[in-house]
Amino acid sequence: MDNIMRYLAVFFLFLAPVLVVPAFADASDISAASRSVVRVVVFSTADGQQSIVSIGSGVAVARDKIVTNAHVVEMARGDDSAQIVIVPSDGAQSYRASVVASLSGKDLALLQLKSGSLVPASIFAGVIADGADVFAIGYPASVDIALEQSEADVLRPQQPVKTRGTVSSGRTSKTVESLLHTAPIAPGNSGGPIVDACGRVLGINSFGSVPTDGGAEFYFAISARELTTFLANRGIEFRSVRGDCRSVADLTRAEAELEASTRVKIDKEARVATELQRSREGKVRSDAEHAVIAERENYLAFAALLLVVSALAGGAAWQFAERGQRDRFKAACAAGAVIFVMAVGIFAARPSFNEVDDRVRAVLTADAPDNAVGQKTAVNSLAPVAKTCVLQPERSRVTMSDTADVAFTWQSDGCVNGRSQYVENGDRWIHSFVPNNDAQISVVSYVPETEIYRIERFLPGNAAMQSAREARQLYDVKTCTADPSQRTNIENMNKAIASQLPPTPNEILLFTCSNR
């Protein structure tokens, strides 16, 4: 019988990968969710001998707190000889824990780590749709049996098992609100999470139905509503998120289409503005040309009139000379000479056609809006500008972060908040952030032209996080700088960090910004 059970376990073990990941789900989301899942092992000491009395799963809801089923740790309550060991999915060591709260009627228990730190999961606070794909993550004992795991193996960090199913509906008993689903679980899965395709916790797996007469088997999870109430009543802060679970591919495609249409609109407006400018310039030039021609004609007419008057003065001087009227002759000659010089001067002073360009430039400059302000802006272009950015839910994929507005100051040279230097990449400015105390990597970008602020968060494993931290320390620039070599360091840091990232982010937050 034991051999038969072992063979069946092996069969389902090999069948499980077929059930793990749906076509539209990103495997990195489920892997990221797995980072928060732990194995919960309860030891009891009797007669100097230590033995395992209970094995289940759990999920971190804070760095030092884990939720599991109450029945998993029931043996440890009130038993000083019992010990709880928490085995994470990644890393090199396990941790001790104690029960700090238990609610048997809801089958929920809260554990406190005595040392160490875990990656907290995100709890989905929205409504899960019937038929949605879900994933059970945990440590079924059938897999341990099939792989002939020893006690030492059980206590070694290893990846949990993921199985796929669908949500049937919510089911509420007299005492607890449950989530009915078809993702296979087995003894050992108890206390582990059921998550959506984005890796957000929908509930805590608790038990399965026993099929009769060949009926289908179903599984039940304590709902996220029960879980959050349990945590809130005990003053536990946890990650709670809302929003539809859209695939990264769909979101990226929609964003690309929107950017393309926006670019077309911007280009069209630019063409219209250019045509209007050309039309305005053409009219101004035409007016200037007509004005110059008219003025030239007026100058020429006046010069011609003066020449006629000068000629008349010359004729009068000749008459005076014939009559011997020397004084009048001299006066007429002087007047004729002066008038002639005036005529030549007016002729020479007539407007040149070269003045047309100058007149056009003067009119267009005078028509420019608030020229003085424009000059001031150009001079003070590096002055910080306070921005407030608002999340666009329809253009975002929220898996772990809150959706509060983002405020920062921006300088045209890429300096943010006076300390973080972003580097230019095409039409956007980019900086990568790798925190020391959080297992996430953020690639942040800002596009001044469209005022789009974008955060892409990646949730890699321990090894990738460590490599990214080393890259940050190698190239880290802690202040804003105009030094080209320092900016090159930031570019190299961004590239080195990017090499440690999965192909797609686990979270995309897109904000539209405006001046405060």
TORVEXVEX-166365 format. One line per 4 residues: their letters; for each residue x, y, z of C-alpha. Coordinates in steps of 0.02 Angstrom, whole numbers. Example, Ala and Ser with C-alpha at 12.3 -4.5 7.8 and 13.67 -1.06 7.14 Angstrom:
// TORVEXVEX-166365
AS	615:-225:390  684:-53:357
// end
This chain:
// TORVEXVEX-166365
MDNI	0:0:0  141:119:44  222:86:-125  58:121:-214
MRYL	39:286:-123  217:331:-164  190:294:-349  32:398:-349
AVFF	124:539:-265  261:532:-397  128:531:-534  45:687:-467
LFLA	214:766:-439  256:751:-622  80:802:-670  89:960:-565
PVLV	197:1062:-687  58:1047:-814  -55:1132:-691  63:1266:-631
VPAF	61:1414:-748  -79:1473:-865  -41:1539:-1036  -68:1720:-987
ADAS	16:1717:-816  195:1774:-795  294:1641:-704  396:1778:-619
DISA	240:1836:-525  211:1664:-451  396:1648:-411  392:1818:-327
ASRS	242:1764:-223  336:1606:-175  469:1710:-87  343:1746:51
VVRV	291:1564:74  372:1461:212  365:1286:281  303:1277:461
VVFS	374:1130:560  321:1091:740  439:985:845  396:903:1009
TADG	521:838:1136  477:685:1238  594:576:1338  740:673:1270
QQSI	689:633:1091  637:768:968  513:725:833  407:814:704
VSIG	225:819:757  155:939:625  206:1007:456  115:1143:362
SGVA	142:1300:261  130:1484:299  148:1655:219  240:1807:283
VARD	126:1959:308  265:2064:384  454:2048:393  443:1955:558
KIVT	265:1887:557  186:1736:473  7:1679:453  -35:1494:450
NAHV	-181:1383:498  -221:1367:682  -226:1179:666  -47:1174:601
VEMA	24:1246:762  -108:1183:883  17:1061:961  135:1206:1002
RGDD	7:1306:1101  34:1290:1287  171:1160:1263  340:1222:1320
SAQI	424:1070:1247  361:1108:1072  463:1213:952  411:1297:790
VIVP	537:1307:649  507:1419:498  593:1361:339  595:1497:202
SDGA	589:1459:18  757:1541:-15  915:1572:82  1027:1464:189
QSYR	946:1450:359  787:1422:457  714:1523:601  625:1491:764
ASVV	452:1564:794  315:1569:924  126:1582:919  69:1758:964
ASLS	-114:1742:913  -232:1602:865  -414:1598:813  -471:1417:801
GKDL	-644:1462:738  -566:1545:585  -420:1421:577  -294:1563:578
ALLQ	-137:1585:682  -5:1722:688  178:1676:717  318:1791:773
LKSG	496:1760:715  624:1758:855  758:1812:730  781:1838:544
SLVP	677:1927:413  560:1873:273  483:1951:118  302:2001:157
ASIF	165:1956:35  32:2072:-35  -150:2037:7  -281:2072:-125
AGVI	-420:2181:-56  -531:2177:-210  -659:2052:-274  -595:1896:-362
ADGA	-701:1847:-512  -778:1675:-529  -675:1568:-646  -515:1667:-619
DVFA	-354:1569:-621  -275:1544:-451  -119:1459:-382  -94:1362:-222
IGYP	82:1379:-152  146:1271:-12  233:1112:42  122:960:16
ASVD	181:807:112  146:696:-39  289:779:-131  405:754:17
IALE	356:570:20  380:549:-166  553:627:-157  597:528:-2
QSEA	636:686:95  725:661:261  701:767:416  857:864:369
DVLR	788:893:193  625:959:264  722:1087:366  823:1147:216
PQQP	756:1300:120  681:1246:-45  554:1311:-169  372:1274:-131
VKTR	255:1178:-246  137:1278:-355  -26:1207:-423  -154:1291:-535
GTVS	-342:1296:-524  -489:1412:-538  -601:1502:-417  -775:1427:-404
SGRT	-853:1552:-286  -854:1612:-109  -930:1497:19  -978:1557:191
SKTV	-1007:1435:332  -1081:1481:499  -910:1532:563  -793:1578:421
ESLL	-795:1653:246  -706:1537:126  -645:1537:-53  -687:1381:-152
HTAP	-558:1334:-284  -488:1188:-384  -299:1213:-363  -244:1045:-290
IAPG	-182:1047:-111  -135:907:8  -86:888:191  62:1005:212
NSGG	-19:1143:106  -120:1196:258  -82:1377:301  -6:1418:132
PIVD	-82:1550:18  -195:1541:-131  -142:1683:-249  -203:1761:-411
ACGR	-104:1770:-574  -16:1927:-508  44:1837:-352  -74:1928:-231
VLGI	-142:1829:-84  -327:1787:-100  -339:1676:52  -257:1545:164
NSFG	-280:1363:114  -363:1264:252  -446:1102:197  -516:1003:51
SVPT	-678:911:21  -683:721:24  -757:660:-140  -889:524:-131
DGGA	-953:412:-268  -818:475:-386  -864:657:-363  -744:799:-395
EFYF	-628:862:-259  -632:1043:-207  -526:1146:-91  -561:1287:31
AISA	-460:1437:82  -496:1560:222  -542:1720:128  -432:1874:119
RELT	-570:1971:207  -557:1854:357  -368:1865:350  -359:2055:347
TFLA	-486:2069:487  -383:1946:590  -226:2050:563  -307:2220:585
NRGI	-386:2169:751  -211:2130:814  -134:2292:753  -28:2209:618
EFRS	22:2319:471  16:2225:306  21:2257:119  -152:2275:44
VRGD	-179:2311:-140  -322:2330:-264  -340:2338:-451  -365:2216:-593
CRSV	-231:2087:-628  -180:2131:-805  -42:2039:-892  118:2136:-922
ADLT	106:2096:-1107  -69:2169:-1123  -22:2323:-1021  137:2351:-1121
RAEA	45:2333:-1286  -92:2454:-1232  37:2579:-1171  134:2567:-1334
ELEA	-25:2600:-1432  -67:2749:-1321  108:2821:-1337  100:2799:-1526
STRV	-67:2890:-1536  -3:3026:-1420  152:3047:-1528  43:3061:-1684
KIDK	-62:3195:-1597  92:3291:-1541  168:3283:-1715  4:3341:-1793
EARV	-8:3488:-1673  173:3532:-1711  137:3528:-1899  -17:3638:-1876
ATEL	82:3760:-1770  220:3763:-1900  96:3796:-2039  13:3934:-1939
QRSR	183:4009:-1904  228:4000:-2087  61:4078:-2135  86:4217:-2008
EGKV	264:4245:-2065  206:4252:-2247  77:4385:-2209  200:4487:-2108
RSDA	327:4475:-2248  200:4526:-2379  147:4676:-2274  329:4724:-2247
EHAV	368:4713:-2432  218:4821:-2478  264:4948:-2344  444:4958:-2406
IAER	387:4979:-2587  265:5117:-2538  396:5207:-2436  522:5192:-2577
ENYL	395:5267:-2697  361:5410:-2577  547:5445:-2558  573:5440:-2746
AFAA	425:5555:-2777  487:5682:-2649  664:5673:-2720  596:5701:-2894
LLLV	496:5851:-2834  651:5924:-2755  748:5896:-2916  613:5991:-3010
VSAL	623:6133:-2884  813:6130:-2897  800:6142:-3087  681:6289:-3071
AGGA	804:6373:-2954  941:6344:-3084  831:6422:-3220  796:6571:-3109
AWQF	983:6591:-3077  1015:6594:-3266  882:6729:-3287  959:6832:-3149
AERG	1129:6813:-3229  1064:6876:-3396  993:7029:-3310  1152:7061:-3212
QRDR	1066:7036:-3046  1215:6962:-2958  1142:6952:-2783  985:6863:-2841
FKAA	1093:6751:-2952  1197:6695:-2802  1041:6664:-2696  956:6563:-2832
CAAG	1115:6459:-2858  1132:6425:-2672  949:6376:-2655  959:6264:-2808
AVIF	1116:6180:-2741  1039:6150:-2569  879:6080:-2642  979:5967:-2759
VMAV	1082:5900:-2614  920:5868:-2518  848:5775:-2667  1004:5666:-2680
GIFA	1000:5634:-2492  817:5584:-2493  847:5471:-2641  992:5389:-2552
ARPS	891:5371:-2390  749:5275:-2471  714:5106:-2384  811:4957:-2451
FNEV	729:4791:-2489  852:4716:-2365  748:4796:-2227  606:4675:-2260
DDRV	690:4535:-2158  726:4653:-2013  546:4715:-2009  478:4536:-2015
RAVL	593:4485:-1872  541:4635:-1767  354:4600:-1790  369:4414:-1752
TADA	474:4450:-1597  347:4576:-1536  208:4448:-1563  295:4313:-1461
PDNA	201:4280:-1295  283:4353:-1142  456:4361:-1214  531:4425:-1055
VGQK	462:4277:-956  528:4157:-1087  701:4230:-1070  690:4216:-880
TAVN	638:4034:-892  782:3995:-1006  903:4075:-886  831:3982:-734
SLAP	798:3814:-821  894:3719:-686  784:3785:-547  690:3641:-458
VAKT	508:3623:-507  391:3540:-382  287:3400:-460  135:3304:-400
CVLQ	102:3140:-490  -63:3044:-485  -76:2858:-521  -170:2805:-678
PERS	-250:2638:-626  -302:2590:-802  -121:2606:-858  -44:2519:-706
RVTM	-19:2345:-634  -25:2352:-445  42:2199:-354  123:2264:-194
SDTA	124:2453:-177  0:2582:-117  -72:2704:-243  -38:2868:-154
DVAF	14:3022:-253  200:3045:-280  281:3214:-249  457:3262:-303
TWQS	559:3407:-370  628:3400:-546  772:3490:-630  800:3491:-816
DGCV	972:3413:-793  894:3256:-717  917:3296:-533  771:3232:-428
NGRS	739:3296:-252  910:3375:-253  999:3209:-224  958:3073:-352
QYVE	1038:3094:-522  939:3021:-667  1024:2993:-836  951:3026:-1006
NGDR	896:2880:-1115  802:2937:-1269  655:3045:-1217  661:2989:-1034
WIHS	772:3003:-882  806:2842:-785  876:2785:-617  878:2611:-539
FVPN	855:2588:-351  911:2436:-251  868:2450:-64  969:2361:69
NDAQ	820:2309:175  691:2261:46  691:2122:-84  639:2227:-232
ISVV	720:2326:-372  639:2483:-443  677:2558:-613  607:2735:-610
SYVP	589:2847:-763  521:3020:-801  475:3094:-971  475:3285:-961
ETEI	384:3309:-1127  232:3207:-1075  258:3221:-886  244:3032:-865
YRIE	322:2961:-707  341:2771:-713  397:2644:-584  437:2466:-635
RFLP	465:2349:-488  551:2181:-500  547:2047:-364  698:1933:-393
GNAA	771:1799:-281  910:1819:-153  1052:1787:-275  993:1918:-400
MQSA	961:2043:-260  1137:2020:-195  1213:2042:-368  1110:2200:-395
REAR	1168:2271:-228  1349:2237:-275  1323:2327:-442  1246:2476:-351
QLYD	1392:2484:-229  1518:2473:-371  1447:2620:-468  1346:2710:-335
VKTC	1334:2899:-353  1248:2972:-201  1221:3151:-260  1163:3247:-412
TADP	1307:3285:-527  1350:3364:-693  1514:3269:-703  1510:3164:-864
SQRT	1613:3024:-785  1492:3013:-638  1343:3007:-754  1430:2868:-850
NIEN	1444:2775:-685  1256:2790:-662  1226:2726:-838  1340:2577:-804
MNKA	1251:2545:-638  1082:2544:-726  1147:2420:-854  1227:2307:-723
IASQ	1067:2303:-620  961:2272:-775  1064:2117:-813  1000:2040:-650
LPPT	817:2073:-686  687:1955:-759  618:1998:-932  462:2083:-865
PNEI	425:2183:-707  307:2116:-574  230:2287:-547  204:2438:-660
LLFT	147:2604:-586  114:2745:-709  82:2922:-647  38:3083:-737
CSNR	121:3237:-662  86:3422:-649  170:3570:-566  124:3605:-387
// end
